[in-house]
Amino acid sequence: MARRKMEIPKYGTTMRGGVMYYRTRIEDADGKRVSLYAKTAEELYEKVKDAEQQIEEARFRRTTPTVAQYCERWLLMQSAHIRV
């Protein structure tokens, strides 16, 4: 079976220091826009995929507390009812 060709989006270009770079902007986990640069469109595509994966992991960690974080919050809420 034939293998599908990877479709790379059309990225904008910019000149920095006399060198032509491909550029795109994405939103990070904080909602700020971040620019990514690469010399080839394929390289920039890989950078975008890696960055999106890291952003998704950061968003997941924010919404899902660890056991230690949950215990600290629970103890804080129960501190009014617990005597030492």
mmCIF file of the N, C-alpha and C atoms, coordinates in Angstrom:
data_MODEL
# 
_entry.id   MODEL 
# 
loop_
_atom_site.group_PDB 
_atom_site.id 
_atom_site.type_symbol 
_atom_site.label_atom_id 
_atom_site.label_alt_id 
_atom_site.label_comp_id 
_atom_site.label_asym_id 
_atom_site.label_entity_id 
_atom_site.label_seq_id 
_atom_site.pdbx_PDB_ins_code 
_atom_site.Cartn_x 
_atom_site.Cartn_y 
_atom_site.Cartn_z 
_atom_site.occupancy 
_atom_site.B_iso_or_equiv 
_atom_site.pdbx_formal_charge 
_atom_site.auth_seq_id 
_atom_site.auth_comp_id 
_atom_site.auth_asym_id 
_atom_site.auth_atom_id 
_atom_site.pdbx_PDB_model_num 
ATOM 1   N N  . MET A 1 1  ? 0.844   -1.170 0.000  1.00 0.00 ? 1  MET A N  1 
ATOM 2   C CA . MET A 1 1  ? 0.000   0.000  0.000  1.00 0.00 ? 1  MET A CA 1 
ATOM 3   C C  . MET A 1 1  ? 0.892   1.237  0.000  1.00 0.00 ? 1  MET A C  1 
ATOM 4   N N  . ALA A 1 2  ? 0.514   2.222  -0.754 1.00 0.00 ? 2  ALA A N  1 
ATOM 5   C CA . ALA A 1 2  ? 1.298   3.443  -0.872 1.00 0.00 ? 2  ALA A CA 1 
ATOM 6   C C  . ALA A 1 2  ? 1.227   4.243  0.422  1.00 0.00 ? 2  ALA A C  1 
ATOM 7   N N  . ARG A 1 3  ? 2.318   4.844  0.744  1.00 0.00 ? 3  ARG A N  1 
ATOM 8   C CA . ARG A 1 3  ? 2.408   5.649  1.951  1.00 0.00 ? 3  ARG A CA 1 
ATOM 9   C C  . ARG A 1 3  ? 1.980   7.077  1.636  1.00 0.00 ? 3  ARG A C  1 
ATOM 10  N N  . ARG A 1 4  ? 1.134   7.639  2.510  1.00 0.00 ? 4  ARG A N  1 
ATOM 11  C CA . ARG A 1 4  ? 0.668   9.013  2.281  1.00 0.00 ? 4  ARG A CA 1 
ATOM 12  C C  . ARG A 1 4  ? 1.791   9.995  2.549  1.00 0.00 ? 4  ARG A C  1 
ATOM 13  N N  . LYS A 1 5  ? 1.849   11.000 1.730  1.00 0.00 ? 5  LYS A N  1 
ATOM 14  C CA . LYS A 1 5  ? 2.844   12.039 1.893  1.00 0.00 ? 5  LYS A CA 1 
ATOM 15  C C  . LYS A 1 5  ? 2.434   12.968 3.025  1.00 0.00 ? 5  LYS A C  1 
ATOM 16  N N  . MET A 1 6  ? 3.392   13.373 3.836  1.00 0.00 ? 6  MET A N  1 
ATOM 17  C CA . MET A 1 6  ? 3.120   14.276 4.940  1.00 0.00 ? 6  MET A CA 1 
ATOM 18  C C  . MET A 1 6  ? 2.832   15.667 4.363  1.00 0.00 ? 6  MET A C  1 
ATOM 19  N N  . GLU A 1 7  ? 1.671   16.226 4.728  1.00 0.00 ? 7  GLU A N  1 
ATOM 20  C CA . GLU A 1 7  ? 1.308   17.547 4.238  1.00 0.00 ? 7  GLU A CA 1 
ATOM 21  C C  . GLU A 1 7  ? 1.813   18.601 5.197  1.00 0.00 ? 7  GLU A C  1 
ATOM 22  N N  . ILE A 1 8  ? 2.706   19.419 4.731  1.00 0.00 ? 8  ILE A N  1 
ATOM 23  C CA . ILE A 1 8  ? 3.290   20.476 5.546  1.00 0.00 ? 8  ILE A CA 1 
ATOM 24  C C  . ILE A 1 8  ? 2.577   21.781 5.221  1.00 0.00 ? 8  ILE A C  1 
ATOM 25  N N  . PRO A 1 9  ? 2.096   22.492 6.263  1.00 0.00 ? 9  PRO A N  1 
ATOM 26  C CA . PRO A 1 9  ? 1.402   23.754 6.012  1.00 0.00 ? 9  PRO A CA 1 
ATOM 27  C C  . PRO A 1 9  ? 2.320   24.805 5.382  1.00 0.00 ? 9  PRO A C  1 
ATOM 28  N N  . LYS A 1 10 ? 1.705   25.790 4.789  1.00 0.00 ? 10 LYS A N  1 
ATOM 29  C CA . LYS A 1 10 ? 2.464   26.914 4.226  1.00 0.00 ? 10 LYS A CA 1 
ATOM 30  C C  . LYS A 1 10 ? 2.819   27.860 5.372  1.00 0.00 ? 10 LYS A C  1 
ATOM 31  N N  . TYR A 1 11 ? 4.085   28.046 5.614  1.00 0.00 ? 11 TYR A N  1 
ATOM 32  C CA . TYR A 1 11 ? 4.553   28.933 6.668  1.00 0.00 ? 11 TYR A CA 1 
ATOM 33  C C  . TYR A 1 11 ? 5.052   30.232 6.055  1.00 0.00 ? 11 TYR A C  1 
ATOM 34  N N  . GLY A 1 12 ? 4.980   31.301 6.839  1.00 0.00 ? 12 GLY A N  1 
ATOM 35  C CA . GLY A 1 12 ? 5.528   32.574 6.408  1.00 0.00 ? 12 GLY A CA 1 
ATOM 36  C C  . GLY A 1 12 ? 7.040   32.550 6.509  1.00 0.00 ? 12 GLY A C  1 
ATOM 37  N N  . THR A 1 13 ? 7.680   33.464 5.811  1.00 0.00 ? 13 THR A N  1 
ATOM 38  C CA . THR A 1 13 ? 9.139   33.552 5.866  1.00 0.00 ? 13 THR A CA 1 
ATOM 39  C C  . THR A 1 13 ? 9.536   34.921 6.394  1.00 0.00 ? 13 THR A C  1 
ATOM 40  N N  . THR A 1 14 ? 10.731  34.955 6.945  1.00 0.00 ? 14 THR A N  1 
ATOM 41  C CA . THR A 1 14 ? 11.280  36.205 7.449  1.00 0.00 ? 14 THR A CA 1 
ATOM 42  C C  . THR A 1 14 ? 12.793  36.168 7.287  1.00 0.00 ? 14 THR A C  1 
ATOM 43  N N  . MET A 1 15 ? 13.382  37.330 7.186  1.00 0.00 ? 15 MET A N  1 
ATOM 44  C CA . MET A 1 15 ? 14.828  37.445 7.032  1.00 0.00 ? 15 MET A CA 1 
ATOM 45  C C  . MET A 1 15 ? 15.412  37.912 8.364  1.00 0.00 ? 15 MET A C  1 
ATOM 46  N N  . ARG A 1 16 ? 16.331  37.129 8.906  1.00 0.00 ? 16 ARG A N  1 
ATOM 47  C CA . ARG A 1 16 ? 16.992  37.491 10.163 1.00 0.00 ? 16 ARG A CA 1 
ATOM 48  C C  . ARG A 1 16 ? 18.494  37.316 9.973  1.00 0.00 ? 16 ARG A C  1 
ATOM 49  N N  . GLY A 1 17 ? 19.215  38.401 10.117 1.00 0.00 ? 17 GLY A N  1 
ATOM 50  C CA . GLY A 1 17 ? 20.671  38.350 9.983  1.00 0.00 ? 17 GLY A CA 1 
ATOM 51  C C  . GLY A 1 17 ? 21.131  37.897 8.616  1.00 0.00 ? 17 GLY A C  1 
ATOM 52  N N  . GLY A 1 18 ? 20.367  38.222 7.589  1.00 0.00 ? 18 GLY A N  1 
ATOM 53  C CA . GLY A 1 18 ? 20.742  37.852 6.226  1.00 0.00 ? 18 GLY A CA 1 
ATOM 54  C C  . GLY A 1 18 ? 20.387  36.424 5.855  1.00 0.00 ? 18 GLY A C  1 
ATOM 55  N N  . VAL A 1 19 ? 19.697  35.699 6.746  1.00 0.00 ? 19 VAL A N  1 
ATOM 56  C CA . VAL A 1 19 ? 19.320  34.310 6.473  1.00 0.00 ? 19 VAL A CA 1 
ATOM 57  C C  . VAL A 1 19 ? 17.792  34.219 6.453  1.00 0.00 ? 19 VAL A C  1 
ATOM 58  N N  . MET A 1 20 ? 17.261  33.496 5.471  1.00 0.00 ? 20 MET A N  1 
ATOM 59  C CA . MET A 1 20 ? 15.821  33.325 5.340  1.00 0.00 ? 20 MET A CA 1 
ATOM 60  C C  . MET A 1 20 ? 15.360  32.195 6.253  1.00 0.00 ? 20 MET A C  1 
ATOM 61  N N  . TYR A 1 21 ? 14.356  32.468 7.092  1.00 0.00 ? 21 TYR A N  1 
ATOM 62  C CA . TYR A 1 21 ? 13.788  31.488 8.004  1.00 0.00 ? 21 TYR A CA 1 
ATOM 63  C C  . TYR A 1 21 ? 12.291  31.364 7.765  1.00 0.00 ? 21 TYR A C  1 
ATOM 64  N N  . TYR A 1 22 ? 11.769  30.171 8.031  1.00 0.00 ? 22 TYR A N  1 
ATOM 65  C CA . TYR A 1 22 ? 10.325  29.971 8.070  1.00 0.00 ? 22 TYR A CA 1 
ATOM 66  C C  . TYR A 1 22 ? 9.880   30.293 9.486  1.00 0.00 ? 22 TYR A C  1 
ATOM 67  N N  . ARG A 1 23 ? 8.691   30.909 9.620  1.00 0.00 ? 23 ARG A N  1 
ATOM 68  C CA . ARG A 1 23 ? 8.222   31.307 10.941 1.00 0.00 ? 23 ARG A CA 1 
ATOM 69  C C  . ARG A 1 23 ? 6.733   31.031 11.086 1.00 0.00 ? 23 ARG A C  1 
ATOM 70  N N  . THR A 1 24 ? 6.373   30.638 12.294 1.00 0.00 ? 24 THR A N  1 
ATOM 71  C CA . THR A 1 24 ? 4.966   30.517 12.653 1.00 0.00 ? 24 THR A CA 1 
ATOM 72  C C  . THR A 1 24 ? 4.818   30.903 14.111 1.00 0.00 ? 24 THR A C  1 
ATOM 73  N N  . ARG A 1 25 ? 3.602   31.203 14.503 1.00 0.00 ? 25 ARG A N  1 
ATOM 74  C CA . ARG A 1 25 ? 3.328   31.566 15.891 1.00 0.00 ? 25 ARG A CA 1 
ATOM 75  C C  . ARG A 1 25 ? 2.275   30.617 16.442 1.00 0.00 ? 25 ARG A C  1 
ATOM 76  N N  . ILE A 1 26 ? 2.479   30.197 17.699 1.00 0.00 ? 26 ILE A N  1 
ATOM 77  C CA . ILE A 1 26 ? 1.517   29.351 18.385 1.00 0.00 ? 26 ILE A CA 1 
ATOM 78  C C  . ILE A 1 26 ? 1.281   29.916 19.779 1.00 0.00 ? 26 ILE A C  1 
ATOM 79  N N  . GLU A 1 27 ? 0.171   29.525 20.410 1.00 0.00 ? 27 GLU A N  1 
ATOM 80  C CA . GLU A 1 27 ? -0.122  29.957 21.773 1.00 0.00 ? 27 GLU A CA 1 
ATOM 81  C C  . GLU A 1 27 ? 0.414   28.926 22.745 1.00 0.00 ? 27 GLU A C  1 
ATOM 82  N N  . ASP A 1 28 ? 1.116   29.395 23.790 1.00 0.00 ? 28 ASP A N  1 
ATOM 83  C CA . ASP A 1 28 ? 1.629   28.479 24.794 1.00 0.00 ? 28 ASP A CA 1 
ATOM 84  C C  . ASP A 1 28 ? 0.557   28.213 25.849 1.00 0.00 ? 28 ASP A C  1 
ATOM 85  N N  . ALA A 1 29 ? 0.920   27.495 26.909 1.00 0.00 ? 29 ALA A N  1 
ATOM 86  C CA . ALA A 1 29 ? -0.039  27.102 27.938 1.00 0.00 ? 29 ALA A CA 1 
ATOM 87  C C  . ALA A 1 29 ? -0.605  28.306 28.690 1.00 0.00 ? 29 ALA A C  1 
ATOM 88  N N  . ASP A 1 30 ? 0.129   29.414 28.712 1.00 0.00 ? 30 ASP A N  1 
ATOM 89  C CA . ASP A 1 30 ? -0.326  30.622 29.400 1.00 0.00 ? 30 ASP A CA 1 
ATOM 90  C C  . ASP A 1 30 ? -1.194  31.507 28.518 1.00 0.00 ? 30 ASP A C  1 
ATOM 91  N N  . GLY A 1 31 ? -1.334  31.156 27.246 1.00 0.00 ? 31 GLY A N  1 
ATOM 92  C CA . GLY A 1 31 ? -2.117  31.961 26.321 1.00 0.00 ? 31 GLY A CA 1 
ATOM 93  C C  . GLY A 1 31 ? -1.297  33.006 25.596 1.00 0.00 ? 31 GLY A C  1 
ATOM 94  N N  . LYS A 1 32 ? 0.012   33.014 25.802 1.00 0.00 ? 32 LYS A N  1 
ATOM 95  C CA . LYS A 1 32 ? 0.883   33.970 25.109 1.00 0.00 ? 32 LYS A CA 1 
ATOM 96  C C  . LYS A 1 32 ? 1.305   33.385 23.769 1.00 0.00 ? 32 LYS A C  1 
ATOM 97  N N  . ARG A 1 33 ? 1.492   34.275 22.802 1.00 0.00 ? 33 ARG A N  1 
ATOM 98  C CA . ARG A 1 33 ? 1.933   33.835 21.482 1.00 0.00 ? 33 ARG A CA 1 
ATOM 99  C C  . ARG A 1 33 ? 3.450   33.717 21.452 1.00 0.00 ? 33 ARG A C  1 
ATOM 100 N N  . VAL A 1 34 ? 3.918   32.606 20.893 1.00 0.00 ? 34 VAL A N  1 
ATOM 101 C CA . VAL A 1 34 ? 5.340   32.311 20.818 1.00 0.00 ? 34 VAL A CA 1 
ATOM 102 C C  . VAL A 1 34 ? 5.698   32.086 19.355 1.00 0.00 ? 34 VAL A C  1 
ATOM 103 N N  . SER A 1 35 ? 6.785   32.692 18.906 1.00 0.00 ? 35 SER A N  1 
ATOM 104 C CA . SER A 1 35 ? 7.246   32.503 17.531 1.00 0.00 ? 35 SER A CA 1 
ATOM 105 C C  . SER A 1 35 ? 8.227   31.344 17.468 1.00 0.00 ? 35 SER A C  1 
ATOM 106 N N  . LEU A 1 36 ? 8.099   30.524 16.435 1.00 0.00 ? 36 LEU A N  1 
ATOM 107 C CA . LEU A 1 36 ? 9.023   29.425 16.187 1.00 0.00 ? 36 LEU A CA 1 
ATOM 108 C C  . LEU A 1 36 ? 9.661   29.641 14.822 1.00 0.00 ? 36 LEU A C  1 
ATOM 109 N N  . TYR A 1 37 ? 10.968  29.458 14.760 1.00 0.00 ? 37 TYR A N  1 
ATOM 110 C CA . TYR A 1 37 ? 11.729  29.670 13.533 1.00 0.00 ? 37 TYR A CA 1 
ATOM 111 C C  . TYR A 1 37 ? 12.483  28.404 13.158 1.00 0.00 ? 37 TYR A C  1 
ATOM 112 N N  . ALA A 1 38 ? 12.664  28.190 11.846 1.00 0.00 ? 38 ALA A N  1 
ATOM 113 C CA . ALA A 1 38 ? 13.474  27.088 11.347 1.00 0.00 ? 38 ALA A CA 1 
ATOM 114 C C  . ALA A 1 38 ? 13.925  27.418 9.930  1.00 0.00 ? 38 ALA A C  1 
ATOM 115 N N  . LYS A 1 39 ? 14.981  26.742 9.491  1.00 0.00 ? 39 LYS A N  1 
ATOM 116 C CA . LYS A 1 39 ? 15.513  27.012 8.150  1.00 0.00 ? 39 LYS A CA 1 
ATOM 117 C C  . LYS A 1 39 ? 14.715  26.310 7.058  1.00 0.00 ? 39 LYS A C  1 
ATOM 118 N N  . THR A 1 40 ? 14.052  25.183 7.400  1.00 0.00 ? 40 THR A N  1 
ATOM 119 C CA . THR A 1 40 ? 13.231  24.486 6.415  1.00 0.00 ? 40 THR A CA 1 
ATOM 120 C C  . THR A 1 40 ? 11.815  24.321 6.952  1.00 0.00 ? 40 THR A C  1 
ATOM 121 N N  . ALA A 1 41 ? 10.866  24.156 6.049  1.00 0.00 ? 41 ALA A N  1 
ATOM 122 C CA . ALA A 1 41 ? 9.470   23.992 6.443  1.00 0.00 ? 41 ALA A CA 1 
ATOM 123 C C  . ALA A 1 41 ? 9.281   22.676 7.205  1.00 0.00 ? 41 ALA A C  1 
ATOM 124 N N  . GLU A 1 42 ? 9.989   21.615 6.802  1.00 0.00 ? 42 GLU A N  1 
ATOM 125 C CA . GLU A 1 42 ? 9.881   20.325 7.483  1.00 0.00 ? 42 GLU A CA 1 
ATOM 126 C C  . GLU A 1 42 ? 10.385  20.427 8.918  1.00 0.00 ? 42 GLU A C  1 
ATOM 127 N N  . GLU A 1 43 ? 11.497  21.123 9.108  1.00 0.00 ? 43 GLU A N  1 
ATOM 128 C CA . GLU A 1 43 ? 12.069  21.307 10.437 1.00 0.00 ? 43 GLU A CA 1 
ATOM 129 C C  . GLU A 1 43 ? 11.102  22.111 11.322 1.00 0.00 ? 43 GLU A C  1 
ATOM 130 N N  . LEU A 1 44 ? 10.499  23.137 10.767 1.00 0.00 ? 44 LEU A N  1 
ATOM 131 C CA . LEU A 1 44 ? 9.541   23.947 11.519 1.00 0.00 ? 44 LEU A CA 1 
ATOM 132 C C  . LEU A 1 44 ? 8.300   23.123 11.871 1.00 0.00 ? 44 LEU A C  1 
ATOM 133 N N  . TYR A 1 45 ? 7.861   22.271 10.965 1.00 0.00 ? 45 TYR A N  1 
ATOM 134 C CA . TYR A 1 45 ? 6.711   21.403 11.229 1.00 0.00 ? 45 TYR A CA 1 
ATOM 135 C C  . TYR A 1 45 ? 6.992   20.493 12.429 1.00 0.00 ? 45 TYR A C  1 
ATOM 136 N N  . GLU A 1 46 ? 8.180   19.925 12.481 1.00 0.00 ? 46 GLU A N  1 
ATOM 137 C CA . GLU A 1 46 ? 8.564   19.069 13.609 1.00 0.00 ? 46 GLU A CA 1 
ATOM 138 C C  . GLU A 1 46 ? 8.629   19.877 14.907 1.00 0.00 ? 46 GLU A C  1 
ATOM 139 N N  . LYS A 1 47 ? 9.165   21.094 14.847 1.00 0.00 ? 47 LYS A N  1 
ATOM 140 C CA . LYS A 1 47 ? 9.222   21.946 16.035 1.00 0.00 ? 47 LYS A CA 1 
ATOM 141 C C  . LYS A 1 47 ? 7.826   22.275 16.543 1.00 0.00 ? 47 LYS A C  1 
ATOM 142 N N  . VAL A 1 48 ? 6.905   22.544 15.640 1.00 0.00 ? 48 VAL A N  1 
ATOM 143 C CA . VAL A 1 48 ? 5.529   22.871 16.014 1.00 0.00 ? 48 VAL A CA 1 
ATOM 144 C C  . VAL A 1 48 ? 4.874   21.670 16.684 1.00 0.00 ? 48 VAL A C  1 
ATOM 145 N N  . LYS A 1 49 ? 5.066   20.465 16.122 1.00 0.00 ? 49 LYS A N  1 
ATOM 146 C CA . LYS A 1 49 ? 4.483   19.261 16.722 1.00 0.00 ? 49 LYS A CA 1 
ATOM 147 C C  . LYS A 1 49 ? 5.023   19.040 18.126 1.00 0.00 ? 49 LYS A C  1 
ATOM 148 N N  . ASP A 1 50 ? 6.336   19.192 18.324 1.00 0.00 ? 50 ASP A N  1 
ATOM 149 C CA . ASP A 1 50 ? 6.943   19.022 19.643 1.00 0.00 ? 50 ASP A CA 1 
ATOM 150 C C  . ASP A 1 50 ? 6.433   20.068 20.629 1.00 0.00 ? 50 ASP A C  1 
ATOM 151 N N  . ALA A 1 51 ? 6.345   21.310 20.185 1.00 0.00 ? 51 ALA A N  1 
ATOM 152 C CA . ALA A 1 51 ? 5.878   22.395 21.057 1.00 0.00 ? 51 ALA A CA 1 
ATOM 153 C C  . ALA A 1 51 ? 4.421   22.173 21.460 1.00 0.00 ? 51 ALA A C  1 
ATOM 154 N N  . GLU A 1 52 ? 3.580   21.743 20.526 1.00 0.00 ? 52 GLU A N  1 
ATOM 155 C CA . GLU A 1 52 ? 2.173   21.498 20.845 1.00 0.00 ? 52 GLU A CA 1 
ATOM 156 C C  . GLU A 1 52 ? 2.032   20.362 21.847 1.00 0.00 ? 52 GLU A C  1 
ATOM 157 N N  . GLN A 1 53 ? 2.871   19.344 21.729 1.00 0.00 ? 53 GLN A N  1 
ATOM 158 C CA . GLN A 1 53 ? 2.832   18.238 22.682 1.00 0.00 ? 53 GLN A CA 1 
ATOM 159 C C  . GLN A 1 53 ? 3.226   18.722 24.085 1.00 0.00 ? 53 GLN A C  1 
ATOM 160 N N  . GLN A 1 54 ? 4.268   19.538 24.175 1.00 0.00 ? 54 GLN A N  1 
ATOM 161 C CA . GLN A 1 54 ? 4.695   20.078 25.466 1.00 0.00 ? 54 GLN A CA 1 
ATOM 162 C C  . GLN A 1 54 ? 3.628   20.991 26.067 1.00 0.00 ? 54 GLN A C  1 
ATOM 163 N N  . ILE A 1 55 ? 2.971   21.779 25.243 1.00 0.00 ? 55 ILE A N  1 
ATOM 164 C CA . ILE A 1 55 ? 1.909   22.669 25.724 1.00 0.00 ? 55 ILE A CA 1 
ATOM 165 C C  . ILE A 1 55 ? 0.738   21.854 26.260 1.00 0.00 ? 55 ILE A C  1 
ATOM 166 N N  . GLU A 1 56 ? 0.384   20.801 25.548 1.00 0.00 ? 56 GLU A N  1 
ATOM 167 C CA . GLU A 1 56 ? -0.728  19.955 25.993 1.00 0.00 ? 56 GLU A CA 1 
ATOM 168 C C  . GLU A 1 56 ? -0.396  19.277 27.325 1.00 0.00 ? 56 GLU A C  1 
ATOM 169 N N  . GLU A 1 57 ? 0.843   18.827 27.496 1.00 0.00 ? 57 GLU A N  1 
ATOM 170 C CA . GLU A 1 57 ? 1.260   18.223 28.765 1.00 0.00 ? 57 GLU A CA 1 
ATOM 171 C C  . GLU A 1 57 ? 1.198   19.240 29.898 1.00 0.00 ? 57 GLU A C  1 
ATOM 172 N N  . ALA A 1 58 ? 1.613   20.468 29.631 1.00 0.00 ? 58 ALA A N  1 
ATOM 173 C CA . ALA A 1 58 ? 1.582   21.511 30.654 1.00 0.00 ? 58 ALA A CA 1 
ATOM 174 C C  . ALA A 1 58 ? 0.144   21.833 31.054 1.00 0.00 ? 58 ALA A C  1 
ATOM 175 N N  . ARG A 1 59 ? -0.755  21.891 30.088 1.00 0.00 ? 59 ARG A N  1 
ATOM 176 C CA . ARG A 1 59 ? -2.166  22.140 30.399 1.00 0.00 ? 59 ARG A CA 1 
ATOM 177 C C  . ARG A 1 59 ? -2.758  21.003 31.217 1.00 0.00 ? 59 ARG A C  1 
ATOM 178 N N  . PHE A 1 60 ? -2.390  19.771 30.895 1.00 0.00 ? 60 PHE A N  1 
ATOM 179 C CA . PHE A 1 60 ? -2.893  18.616 31.634 1.00 0.00 ? 60 PHE A CA 1 
ATOM 180 C C  . PHE A 1 60 ? -2.405  18.649 33.079 1.00 0.00 ? 60 PHE A C  1 
ATOM 181 N N  . ARG A 1 61 ? -1.129  18.978 33.277 1.00 0.00 ? 61 ARG A N  1 
ATOM 182 C CA . ARG A 1 61 ? -0.578  19.034 34.638 1.00 0.00 ? 61 ARG A CA 1 
ATOM 183 C C  . ARG A 1 61 ? -1.262  20.106 35.471 1.00 0.00 ? 61 ARG A C  1 
ATOM 184 N N  . ARG A 1 62 ? -1.665  21.196 34.843 1.00 0.00 ? 62 ARG A N  1 
ATOM 185 C CA . ARG A 1 62 ? -2.356  22.262 35.581 1.00 0.00 ? 62 ARG A CA 1 
ATOM 186 C C  . ARG A 1 62 ? -3.731  21.818 36.047 1.00 0.00 ? 62 ARG A C  1 
ATOM 187 N N  . THR A 1 63 ? -4.451  21.112 35.203 1.00 0.00 ? 63 THR A N  1 
ATOM 188 C CA . THR A 1 63 ? -5.818  20.724 35.536 1.00 0.00 ? 63 THR A CA 1 
ATOM 189 C C  . THR A 1 63 ? -5.882  19.486 36.411 1.00 0.00 ? 63 THR A C  1 
ATOM 190 N N  . THR A 1 64 ? -4.831  18.667 36.421 1.00 0.00 ? 64 THR A N  1 
ATOM 191 C CA . THR A 1 64 ? -4.825  17.436 37.192 1.00 0.00 ? 64 THR A CA 1 
ATOM 192 C C  . THR A 1 64 ? -3.791  17.551 38.308 1.00 0.00 ? 64 THR A C  1 
ATOM 193 N N  . PRO A 1 65 ? -4.243  17.745 39.552 1.00 0.00 ? 65 PRO A N  1 
ATOM 194 C CA . PRO A 1 65 ? -3.276  17.895 40.644 1.00 0.00 ? 65 PRO A CA 1 
ATOM 195 C C  . PRO A 1 65 ? -2.640  16.560 41.019 1.00 0.00 ? 65 PRO A C  1 
ATOM 196 N N  . THR A 1 66 ? -1.450  16.627 41.569 1.00 0.00 ? 66 THR A N  1 
ATOM 197 C CA . THR A 1 66 ? -0.789  15.427 42.073 1.00 0.00 ? 66 THR A CA 1 
ATOM 198 C C  . THR A 1 66 ? -1.408  15.069 43.416 1.00 0.00 ? 66 THR A C  1 
ATOM 199 N N  . VAL A 1 67 ? -1.072  13.888 43.933 1.00 0.00 ? 67 VAL A N  1 
ATOM 200 C CA . VAL A 1 67 ? -1.599  13.455 45.224 1.00 0.00 ? 67 VAL A CA 1 
ATOM 201 C C  . VAL A 1 67 ? -1.130  14.409 46.318 1.00 0.00 ? 67 VAL A C  1 
ATOM 202 N N  . ALA A 1 68 ? 0.120   14.816 46.254 1.00 0.00 ? 68 ALA A N  1 
ATOM 203 C CA . ALA A 1 68 ? 0.657   15.730 47.273 1.00 0.00 ? 68 ALA A CA 1 
ATOM 204 C C  . ALA A 1 68 ? -0.097  17.066 47.258 1.00 0.00 ? 68 ALA A C  1 
ATOM 205 N N  . GLN A 1 69 ? -0.353  17.604 46.076 1.00 0.00 ? 69 GLN A N  1 
ATOM 206 C CA . GLN A 1 69 ? -1.085  18.863 45.978 1.00 0.00 ? 69 GLN A CA 1 
ATOM 207 C C  . GLN A 1 69 ? -2.505  18.704 46.506 1.00 0.00 ? 69 GLN A C  1 
ATOM 208 N N  . TYR A 1 70 ? -3.153  17.591 46.186 1.00 0.00 ? 70 TYR A N  1 
ATOM 209 C CA . TYR A 1 70 ? -4.506  17.347 46.664 1.00 0.00 ? 70 TYR A CA 1 
ATOM 210 C C  . TYR A 1 70 ? -4.528  17.230 48.184 1.00 0.00 ? 70 TYR A C  1 
ATOM 211 N N  . CYS A 1 71 ? -3.561  16.506 48.750 1.00 0.00 ? 71 CYS A N  1 
ATOM 212 C CA . CYS A 1 71 ? -3.495  16.344 50.209 1.00 0.00 ? 71 CYS A CA 1 
ATOM 213 C C  . CYS A 1 71 ? -3.270  17.690 50.905 1.00 0.00 ? 71 CYS A C  1 
ATOM 214 N N  . GLU A 1 72 ? -2.418  18.521 50.356 1.00 0.00 ? 72 GLU A N  1 
ATOM 215 C CA . GLU A 1 72 ? -2.174  19.836 50.946 1.00 0.00 ? 72 GLU A CA 1 
ATOM 216 C C  . GLU A 1 72 ? -3.449  20.676 50.947 1.00 0.00 ? 72 GLU A C  1 
ATOM 217 N N  . ARG A 1 73 ? -4.179  20.650 49.853 1.00 0.00 ? 73 ARG A N  1 
ATOM 218 C CA . ARG A 1 73 ? -5.442  21.398 49.792 1.00 0.00 ? 73 ARG A CA 1 
ATOM 219 C C  . ARG A 1 73 ? -6.453  20.842 50.779 1.00 0.00 ? 73 ARG A C  1 
ATOM 220 N N  . TRP A 1 74 ? -6.542  19.507 50.861 1.00 0.00 ? 74 TRP A N  1 
ATOM 221 C CA . TRP A 1 74 ? -7.492  18.877 51.765 1.00 0.00 ? 74 TRP A CA 1 
ATOM 222 C C  . TRP A 1 74 ? -7.169  19.232 53.216 1.00 0.00 ? 74 TRP A C  1 
ATOM 223 N N  . LEU A 1 75 ? -5.876  19.168 53.578 1.00 0.00 ? 75 LEU A N  1 
ATOM 224 C CA . LEU A 1 75 ? -5.482  19.519 54.939 1.00 0.00 ? 75 LEU A CA 1 
ATOM 225 C C  . LEU A 1 75 ? -5.790  20.979 55.244 1.00 0.00 ? 75 LEU A C  1 
ATOM 226 N N  . LEU A 1 76 ? -5.588  21.831 54.282 1.00 0.00 ? 76 LEU A N  1 
ATOM 227 C CA . LEU A 1 76 ? -5.895  23.245 54.468 1.00 0.00 ? 76 LEU A CA 1 
ATOM 228 C C  . LEU A 1 76 ? -7.389  23.447 54.710 1.00 0.00 ? 76 LEU A C  1 
ATOM 229 N N  . MET A 1 77 ? -8.222  22.745 53.947 1.00 0.00 ? 77 MET A N  1 
ATOM 230 C CA . MET A 1 77 ? -9.668  22.861 54.134 1.00 0.00 ? 77 MET A CA 1 
ATOM 231 C C  . MET A 1 77 ? -10.114 22.264 55.471 1.00 0.00 ? 77 MET A C  1 
ATOM 232 N N  . GLN A 1 78 ? -9.448  21.205 55.925 1.00 0.00 ? 78 GLN A N  1 
ATOM 233 C CA . GLN A 1 78 ? -9.846  20.525 57.153 1.00 0.00 ? 78 GLN A CA 1 
ATOM 234 C C  . GLN A 1 78 ? -9.202  21.135 58.401 1.00 0.00 ? 78 GLN A C  1 
ATOM 235 N N  . SER A 1 79 ? -8.305  22.078 58.228 1.00 0.00 ? 79 SER A N  1 
ATOM 236 C CA . SER A 1 79 ? -7.582  22.628 59.375 1.00 0.00 ? 79 SER A CA 1 
ATOM 237 C C  . SER A 1 79 ? -8.511  23.308 60.380 1.00 0.00 ? 79 SER A C  1 
ATOM 238 N N  . ALA A 1 80 ? -9.654  23.786 59.943 1.00 0.00 ? 80 ALA A N  1 
ATOM 239 C CA . ALA A 1 80 ? -10.608 24.414 60.861 1.00 0.00 ? 80 ALA A CA 1 
ATOM 240 C C  . ALA A 1 80 ? -11.274 23.373 61.751 1.00 0.00 ? 80 ALA A C  1 
ATOM 241 N N  . HIS A 1 81 ? -11.334 22.131 61.322 1.00 0.00 ? 81 HIS A N  1 
ATOM 242 C CA . HIS A 1 81 ? -12.022 21.079 62.053 1.00 0.00 ? 81 HIS A CA 1 
ATOM 243 C C  . HIS A 1 81 ? -11.084 20.174 62.846 1.00 0.00 ? 81 HIS A C  1 
ATOM 244 N N  . ILE A 1 82 ? -9.798  20.288 62.613 1.00 0.00 ? 82 ILE A N  1 
ATOM 245 C CA . ILE A 1 82 ? -8.828  19.388 63.256 1.00 0.00 ? 82 ILE A CA 1 
ATOM 246 C C  . ILE A 1 82 ? -8.149  20.126 64.406 1.00 0.00 ? 82 ILE A C  1 
ATOM 247 N N  . ARG A 1 83 ? -8.062  19.432 65.550 1.00 0.00 ? 83 ARG A N  1 
ATOM 248 C CA . ARG A 1 83 ? -7.344  19.974 66.706 1.00 0.00 ? 83 ARG A CA 1 
ATOM 249 C C  . ARG A 1 83 ? -6.021  19.252 66.846 1.00 0.00 ? 83 ARG A C  1 
ATOM 250 N N  . VAL A 1 84 ? -5.016  19.967 67.253 1.00 0.00 ? 84 VAL A N  1 
ATOM 251 C CA . VAL A 1 84 ? -3.695  19.358 67.428 1.00 0.00 ? 84 VAL A CA 1 
ATOM 252 C C  . VAL A 1 84 ? -3.437  19.079 68.882 1.00 0.00 ? 84 VAL A C  1 
# 
